[in-house]
Amino acid sequence: MGFPKDLMYRKFQLYGFLKNLRFFDPFIVLFFREMGLSFLQIGVLYSIREISVNVLEIPTGVIADSFGRRRAMIFSFSSYLVSFSLFYASHSFWIYALAMVAFAFGETFRSGTHKAMILEYLRMKGTEDEKVSYYGHTRAASQFGSAIASLIAAALVFYAGSFRIVFIASTVPYVAALFLIASYPRQLDGEVSPGAREGISRLMTTGKEFVSFLRGPLLRGLFSSASFDAAFKATKDYLQPILKTQALAIPIFLSLSGERRVAVLVGALYFLIYIATSFASSRAGRLEARIRSLPHAVNATYLVGLGLLAAAGGAAWGGIPGIAIAAYLGVYALQNVRRPLVVGYLSERMSHRTMATGLSVESQLKTLLMAGIAPILGLLADRFGVGPAVAAIALAAIGLAPLVAVREGG
């Protein structure tokens, strides 16, 4: 392996681990259902979050590039803490909507920024050619954090008898992440403008460059990444009601209440999912070497991943939750193989100075698509069931494949 496993490598791994200690992730849909929300209302909340992200995404990416990535990350995690507190304290749909906006602030100041810090560090060390393997390793640490979080979350729900506790518990690792980010070296801030006039000039220059991303050869790559991730992100939490159905159907732990049985099964299966995705992320570089072409790898994982998602929806529709769960496991693993490949593909075609901006453009496209998908998915789930809704979204994304397939050299 060509890159050193130095202190910053360990810090990047620790960041990924702490960032993914979101104890609410395995139970978020079940929490909303416990609060009496319909799938459509859940979809609307997701859409509010994504629209907020869409509005803020590019400006915050530009600010991160212009005024310092560390400060952007610190504000990001502070916003997350506000969001978690609102979810824990309230029973109101409208307060949940406000919490989603606070969550969006966290997402926008973080999205693309930390990846740009990693890529900036590799550039400083002269090991940019190792970016796929390096990013894959840091992402593997993130997925390991998710695996541990699922077990801790299951234990919290088991003993509390409610899904609400997972939000207040999530504040602990995020406070730790704040201190970790503050310890990053100043060089990772990128080109920081010290004065107001220079800052405005920097904003205008960087803004012109991100517009060029949408007009140049990066367009297919951006839409390939955005459409796949939007379909995955919109549907991934619908695994939870499928797991709940399976948990209540299995004749084990019958002495426990329904929610405690769900906590045991959901926590255990999400642990396995994230262990598998952690392994998959760490092997992303090997997959790239075997295929010998980043564009081919990006295109192949697009089709296979969405095919598995369609199979998961079809199996749930057909009343075979075991196969649906197995297919979802495949989707999770493949998404975490694909993500480092996409980042590698896009970063080869971007200036290091505007890396955070370029990756924020990609995230904005993803959130715009998801903002439209989420309410439609919720409406379909309320009317026809979770399985048909998931299958419909996956098949629609597969239909876009000829339009978003990337090519060598652009």
N, C-alpha and C positions, 0 to 999 in steps of 0.2 A: 504493500500500500504506500502511495507516494506522499501522504500528508502526515505531519507529526501530531501525535495525540498529546498536545500540550495543555496548558492551563485553560486557554480559551476554548479548546475543543471540549474540555470537561464542563466549562461554564455554559457553552451552547447546549450540551446534552442536559445539564441540570435545568436550564431554562425550559427546554422542551418538556422535561418531566414535570416540572411545577405547573407549567401552563396548561397541561392536560389533566391536572387533578381537578377536573370539573365533576364533582360528585353527582351533579344533577343530570349529566348527559344520558345515562342509561334509563332514566325515569322521567324525562321531561314531558313526554306525551301522556304518560300515566298520571303525572302530577296534574296536568291541565284537565284530564278527564276526571280525576278525583275532585277537582274544584268545580265540576259540572259543565265544562266547556264542550261544545260540539267540535267535530273535526274542522268544520268551516271556520269557527271562531279561532281555533288553533292555527289554521292556515292564514287567517287575517293577521294574527299576531306575528307569525313568521314574515308575512308580507310587510308589515310595519317595520320590522327589524331590517329587512332587506332594502326597502325604499330609503330608510334613514341611512343605511350604509351606502347606498347608491349616491345619495346627495352629497355625502361627506367624503367618499372614498378618494377621489382624485385631489381635492384640496388638501386633505390631510397627508397624502403621499408627497405632494409638493412641499408642504411644510416640513415633513420629516427630512426630505433631501436638502431643504434650504436652511433650516434653523437648528437641526440636530436630531438625530434619530433616537438618542437615549431619552431626551426630554419627551419626544412623542410616545415612546414606550411607557414611560412613567405615567403620563396622563392616561394612556390606554388602560393600564391596570387599575388606576384610581377609578375610572369610569366603570370597570367591571365590578368593583367592590360596591359601588352605589347600586348597580343593577341587582346583584345578589341580595342585598339588604331589602330592596323593595319587594322582590319575589317572596322572600321569607315572611315579611311583615304583613302582606296584604292578601285579601280574598277577592279583589275587584279586577274585572277585565280591563278597566281603564288604567288602573295602576300597573297592571301587567304590561299594557301598551307603553306606558312611560318607562318601565324597566327595560323593555325592548329597545327603546331609543337610547337609554344609557348604555346598554349592551352594544348597540351599534357604534357609539362613540369609541368604546373599547376596541371593537373589531377594526374600525377604520384607521385608528392610529397605530395599530399593531400590524395590519395586513400589508404584506410586502416589505415592511420596514425591517423586521428581524432577518428575513431572508436576504435583504440587501446588506445588512451588517455582516452576515456570514460570508457572502460573496465578496464584500469589500475586504474582509480579513484574508480570504484566500488570495485575492489580488495582491495585497500587501506582502504576502509570503511567497508569491510566485508559484502558487499551486492551483491556479484556476482550472487546469485540465482535470482536476480531481473533484470538481464541484458536484457531480452526480453522486459519487460514492460518499463524499463528505456530508452532503445534505441528507442523503439516505440514512446515514448513521445517526445524525441528530434527530431525524424524524422517527427513527426506531426508538430512541429514548422517549420521544413524545408518546408513542403508542404504548410503550411499557408503562408510562405514567397513567395512561387511560386504563390499562389492565389493572393496575393496583387500585386506581380510583373506583373501578367497578366493584371490587371486593369490599373496599371501605364503605362505599355507598350502600351496598347490600346489607352490611352489618348495621349501618345507621338506620336504614328503613326497617330492618328486622326488629331492632330493639325499640325504636320510636313508634312503630306501627303506622307511620305516615311518611309520605314522600317529601314533606315540606322541609325537614331538617337538612336535606342535602345542600340547600342554598347557603345557609349560614355557615355550614362546615367548609364550603368552598372558599370562604374568605381567607382562611388560614394560609394555604399555599400561595395565594395571590399576594398577600402581604410579604411573604418570603421572596417572591419573584421581584417585587419592587426593589428590595435591597440588592438582589443579585444584579439587576439591570443597572443600578446606580454604580456598581463596581466595574462596569465595562470601560475599556480605555477610550479616551476622547477621540482617538483616530478613527473610530468606527462611526462617528457622527457624519462622516462624509465632508463635503465642501460646505462649511457653515459660513453664512454671511454675517459679519459682526455688526453692521449698521443698518438702519431702516432703509436708506436709499439702495444700498447694495442688496438688501433682502428682497425689496420689491423687484429690482432688476432680475434677481435670480429666479423669483417666482414667474416672471414673464417669460424668461428664457426656457425654463423647465416646462412651463405650460405649453409653449409652442412645440417642444419636442414630443410631449405625450400625444398631441394632436396628430403628429406625423406617424405615430404608431398605428393609428386607425386608417391611415391612407397607404401604408407601405406593405411590404411582403409579410409582415408579422400578423396580418389580419386573420388568416386562416388558423394560425397557431393560437391566437387569442380566443377565437370562437370555439376551437376544438376543446381547449381547456375549460372555457366558461360553460359550454353546454353540457359537457360530461359532469363537471363538478356541481352544476346547478341541479341536474337530475338526481345525482347521488345525495346531495345535501338536503334536497326537498323530501326525499323518500326514506332516508336512512332511519329516521326516528320511528317510522311506521313498523319497524321490526318489533317495537315494544308491545303493541297490542297483540301481535302474532305470538310473541313469547308468553304473554299473559294467558292467552287462550290455551297454549300448550301446557303451561304450568298448572292451570286449573283442571286440565283433562287428565294429567298423569296421576295415578292413584298412589302417590307417595306424600309423606309429611301431612297426612290427613288430620293429624291432631293440631296442626297450625292453622291460623286464620288465613283467608285467601291472600291478603296483602303480604303476609310473611312468606307464604309459599312462592308468590311471585318474586319477592325480593331475593330468595335463595336461587331460583332458576335464572332470573334475569342477570343477577350479579355474576353467577358462575359462567353463563354463556357469553356475556360481554367480556369477561376476563379471557376466555378462550379466543374470542374474536380479536381482541387487542394484542394478545401474545402472537397470534398468527400474523397480524398486520405489522407488528414490530419486526418480526423475522422477515417479512416480505420487503419492508422498507430498507433494511440493511443489505438486501440482495439486489437492490435496484441497479447498482453499477454493474453487477455480473450479468444481469439481463440485458443491459445495453450492449455490453461487450459481445454477448452471444448473438444478438440480433445484428450487431455491427452497423446499425443505422437508427439514430434517434427518431427521425420522421416515421420510419416503419414501426418502431416500438410504440410511438404515440398513437398511430392509427390502429394498430392491432389491439392495444389495451382499451381503446374507445369501444370497439365493436364487442369484444369479449365481455367487458364489464357491464355494458348495457344489456347484452344478451342474458347474462346471469341475473340482472335485476328484473328483466321481463319474466324469467323463469321463476324467480321468487314470488312475484305477483301472481303468476298463473297457478303455482302450487298452493298459495294461500287461498286463492279463489276456489280451487278444487278440493279444499279441505284436507290438504296434506302439509300441515305446518312444519313437520320435520324436514321435508325437502326445501320448503321456503326458507327455513333457518339456515340450512346448509348452503343454499344459493346466496343468501345474504352474506354469509361468511366469506364466500368467494369474492363478492363485490367489494367488501371492506378490504380484503387483502390486495386485490388488484388496484383499487384506488390508491393505496399507499405505495404500490410499486410505480404506478403511473405518475403520481405527483412529482417525485424527483426527476423523472424523465422529462416532463413538461417544463419544469423550472430550468433544467439544463438546456433544453431546446430553445427556450425564449431568451435565456441569459446570453447565449452565443450570438444573439442578434440585437443586443441592447448595449448602449454605452454604460460603463460602470457608474458614471456620475448620475445617471437618471434611472438607476436600477429600481429604487423604491417606487418611483413614479410609474415606470413601465409595468411592474408587477401589480401596482394599484389599479392601473387601467384594466388589466386582466381580471382582477377581483371585482371591479365595478361591473363589467360585462356579466360576470357570474351572478352577482347579486340582483342585477336588473332582470335576468332570466328567472331567477328563483322567486323574485317578488311577484311575477306573473304566474308561476307554476303553483306556488303554495296554496292560494285560495281555491284554485281549480282542483288540485289534489284533494283538499279537504272536502269540497262539495261532492266530488265523485265518491269519496270514502263514505260520507254520510248517506248518499243515495244508493250506491251499488256495493259498498263494502271496501275494505282495505286492499284486498288482493287485486280486484279489477282496476282500482285507482292506480296502484303502483305499476301494474302491467301496462296501462295506457300511457303513462308518462315515459316509461322506458322505450316503448315502441315508437313514440313520437320522436324521441331523441335519436333512435337508430335511423329514422327516416332522414335526419339531417346529415348523416355520415358523408355522403358524396360532396356536400357543400363545405364541410369543415376539415376534410382530409388534408394533412400537411404534406409538403413536398420537400425534396432535397434543395437546399439553398434558399428557402423562403417559405 
